[in-house]
């Protein structure tokens, strides 16, 4: 993918001018969305896009138009031991598609256990809550 990508463990190199972000918890049938900003280092769930394949990009484009983020964040799942699996590759493909379609920088975040954490916290919309957890993790990694 062209454009910046990073995992928080590596200390993402995110320009200081990037203040607002939209994050995505990618799933094949549902994609959770959250918005947040660098100054407060907090995120707010923005619901779930319940669409598959290319159909998801219409509602995502509407969210991007509404929120006007400086960059996007995508949660990328791994096995507990850090190994990749099919969903790792799917999430990374989704990140590349976001960058290609919307021209915004996309950052990747290791999202192991975000859905488990969202469910443990009693989230009614686990996908959007997971996107919120992903974004807050990313924001906490920024200087």
Secondary structure, 3 states (H helix, E strand, C coil): CCCCCCCHHHCCCCCCCCCEEEEEECCCCCEEEEEEECCCCEEEEEEEECCCHHHHHHHHHHHHHHHCCCEEEEEECCCCCCCCCHHHHHHHHHHHHHHHHHCCEEEEEECCCHHHHHHHCCCCCHHHHHHHHHHHHHHHCCC
